[in-house]
Amino acid sequence: MSIIVEGLLKQYGEQKAVNNISFTINKGEIVGFLGPNGAGKSTTMKMITGYLKPDGGTATVCGLNVADNAIDVKRKVGYLPESNALYYDMYVKEYLAFIGGVHCIDKLNKAIENIIHLTGLEVEQKKKIGQLSKGYKQRVGLAAALIHQPEVLILDEPTSGLDPNQIVEIRNLIKQQSTNKTVLFSSHILQEVQAICDRIIIINKGSIVADDTLINLQRSNQSLEDIFKQVTV
């Protein structure tokens, strides 16, 4: 298993943002992680990546307990957060060199060249990040998540701000990456989830309310939107 979540809990005062949830994700799976705003998706992702400490339970990534091996886990994970915090005063290549340096990547210039091509940043690579459109900023964030060739990708709203053509390109990139990576993918765009994911986990009010393959969920001839409404009302 690439990701194992067991009894994960995060509490703020009396509110349980994530309430004792458990699931596993195998290598090569693309799993859609869905839920309404405030359901606990981003909080769960932050705990899996080691950016947020759980109040209970455990998260294991590639056999490593996240709480005990946070730095090693970060080496194995490519994380694109929903906020996608970037250094706007840096040039695209400069920023990717900085991220690559943090990961101590060998042959860094070649790695930067490859990831710029992979994410379609060639035409914008000499600009400052602050000068880019929202869509290209999102590509920079994705490039930063991929540059160290992680085993696990955790993507929080990766197609946010992209135009329809860019969405198709990023969708294909994510599917391509899943051949040798585990992908946990969160989005409010249900059509994107249907196009990319084989399995769906739905969380509502901190608890998992559905976890199954897309095929099984849709056997009743309902749309994913209808299923989502039913389990999150």
C-alpha positions in Angstrom: 0.0 0.0 0.0 1.3 3.5 -0.9 -1.0 5.3 1.5 -2.5 3.8 4.7 -4.8 6.0 6.8 -6.0 4.5 10.1 -8.3 6.3 12.5 -7.1 9.7 11.5 -8.4 12.5 13.7 -8.1 16.3 13.7 -10.0 18.3 16.2 -10.3 22.1 16.7 -11.9 22.7 20.0 -15.1 20.7 20.0 -15.3 20.4 16.2 -13.8 17.3 14.6 -12.6 18.4 11.3 -11.5 14.9 10.5 -13.3 12.2 12.5 -11.5 8.9 12.8 -11.2 8.1 9.1 -9.5 5.1 7.5 -8.6 4.1 3.9 -5.8 2.6 1.9 -4.5 3.5 -1.6 -2.4 1.2 -3.8 0.4 2.1 -6.1 -0.9 3.1 -9.5 -4.3 4.1 -8.3 -5.8 7.5 -9.1 -8.3 8.2 -6.3 -10.7 11.1 -6.3 -11.2 12.7 -2.9 -14.5 14.5 -2.8 -16.5 16.5 -0.3 -18.3 19.8 0.3 -16.4 22.9 1.4 -15.2 22.3 5.0 -15.7 18.5 4.8 -12.1 17.8 5.8 -10.4 17.1 2.5 -7.5 19.6 2.7 -7.0 18.8 6.4 -6.6 15.1 5.6 -4.2 15.8 2.8 -2.1 18.0 5.0 -1.9 15.3 7.6 -0.9 12.6 5.1 1.9 14.9 3.8 3.2 15.7 7.2 2.3 19.4 7.1 -0.3 19.1 9.9 0.0 16.9 13.0 -3.0 14.6 13.7 -4.7 14.5 17.1 -5.2 10.8 16.7 -4.6 7.8 14.4 -1.8 7.3 11.9 -0.9 8.0 8.3 1.6 5.8 6.6 3.2 6.7 3.2 5.4 4.2 1.3 5.8 2.2 4.6 6.8 5.2 6.6 4.8 6.5 9.6 4.3 10.2 8.7 4.5 11.4 12.3 7.9 9.7 12.9 9.4 10.3 9.4 8.0 13.6 8.2 11.1 14.7 6.2 11.5 11.3 4.6 7.8 11.3 3.6 8.2 14.7 2.0 10.9 13.3 -0.2 8.5 10.6 -1.4 5.5 12.9 -1.9 4.7 15.6 -4.5 2.1 17.9 -2.9 0.1 20.6 -4.7 -1.9 22.5 -2.0 -5.1 24.3 -2.8 -3.5 27.7 -2.0 -0.4 26.9 -4.2 1.9 29.3 -2.3 4.6 30.5 -4.7 7.4 33.1 -4.6 6.1 35.7 -7.0 9.4 37.6 -7.2 11.2 34.5 -8.5 11.5 33.6 -12.2 9.9 30.2 -13.1 13.3 28.5 -13.7 14.7 30.1 -10.6 11.9 28.8 -8.4 12.2 25.3 -9.8 15.9 25.4 -9.2 15.2 26.4 -5.6 12.7 23.5 -5.2 15.1 21.1 -6.9 17.9 22.2 -4.6 15.8 21.6 -1.5 15.4 18.0 -2.8 19.1 17.7 -3.6 18.4 16.6 -7.2 21.2 15.3 -9.3 21.6 16.9 -12.7 19.3 19.7 -11.7 19.4 21.7 -14.9 18.3 18.6 -16.9 15.5 17.9 -14.3 14.3 21.5 -14.7 14.3 21.3 -18.5 12.3 18.0 -18.4 9.7 19.3 -15.9 9.2 22.5 -17.8 8.5 20.5 -21.0 6.3 18.1 -19.2 4.1 20.8 -17.7 4.0 23.0 -20.8 5.8 26.0 -19.2 8.3 26.6 -22.1 6.7 29.8 -23.3 6.6 31.3 -19.7 9.8 29.9 -18.2 11.7 33.2 -18.4 9.0 35.2 -16.6 8.6 36.1 -13.0 5.9 33.9 -11.4 4.0 37.0 -10.4 3.5 37.9 -14.0 1.9 34.6 -14.9 -1.8 33.9 -15.3 -3.5 31.8 -12.7 -3.4 28.8 -14.9 0.3 29.0 -15.5 0.9 29.6 -11.8 -1.0 26.3 -11.2 1.4 24.6 -13.7 4.4 26.0 -11.8 3.0 24.4 -8.6 2.5 21.1 -10.4 6.0 21.3 -11.8 7.3 21.9 -8.3 5.4 18.9 -7.0 6.8 16.6 -9.7 10.4 17.8 -10.1 11.8 15.3 -7.6 10.0 12.3 -9.2 7.9 11.4 -6.1 6.3 8.1 -5.6 3.0 9.6 -4.3 1.2 12.7 -5.7 -1.3 14.5 -3.6 -3.1 17.2 -5.6 -5.6 19.6 -4.1 -7.7 21.3 -6.8 -4.9 20.9 -9.5 -7.0 22.2 -12.4 -8.2 25.3 -10.6 -7.9 28.4 -12.8 -7.1 26.5 -16.0 -8.9 27.0 -19.3 -10.6 24.0 -21.0 -7.6 23.2 -23.2 -5.2 23.4 -20.2 -7.5 21.2 -18.2 -7.3 18.5 -20.8 -3.5 18.8 -20.9 -3.1 18.6 -17.1 -5.6 15.7 -16.9 -3.5 13.7 -19.4 -0.4 14.5 -17.4 -1.9 13.3 -14.2 -3.1 10.1 -15.9 0.3 9.6 -17.4 2.0 10.0 -14.0 -0.3 7.4 -12.4 1.5 4.6 -14.3 4.2 4.6 -11.7 2.8 6.7 -9.0 0.0 6.8 -6.5 -2.3 9.8 -7.0 -4.8 11.3 -4.5 -6.7 13.9 -6.3 -9.2 16.4 -4.8 -11.5 18.6 -7.0 -14.9 20.2 -6.9 -15.2 19.7 -10.7 -16.9 16.3 -10.8 -16.5 15.9 -14.5 -12.7 16.0 -14.0 -12.9 13.4 -11.3 -14.9 11.1 -13.6 -12.4 11.6 -16.4 -9.3 10.9 -14.3 -10.2 8.6 -11.4 -11.0 4.9 -11.1 -12.0 5.1 -7.4 -13.8 7.7 -5.4 -13.7 8.5 -1.7 -16.3 11.0 -0.4 -15.9 12.8 2.9 -18.6 14.8 4.6 -18.4 16.6 8.0 -15.1 14.8 8.7 -16.3 11.3 8.1 -16.1 9.0 5.0 -19.5 8.4 3.5 -18.5 6.6 0.3 -15.4 4.6 -0.8 -15.8 2.5 -4.0 -14.8 2.3 -7.6 -16.5 4.7 -10.0 -18.0 1.8 -11.9 -19.6 0.4 -8.7 -20.9 3.8 -7.6 -22.6 4.4 -10.9 -24.2 0.9 -11.3 -27.6 2.4 -10.4 -27.3 4.6 -13.5 -26.9 7.7 -11.4 -24.5 10.5 -12.2 -21.6 11.2 -9.8 -23.3 14.5 -9.1 -26.5 12.7 -7.9 -24.5 10.3 -5.8 -22.5 13.2 -4.3 -25.7 15.0 -3.3 -27.2 11.9 -1.7 -24.3 11.2 0.6 -23.5 14.8 1.5 -26.9 16.2 2.3 
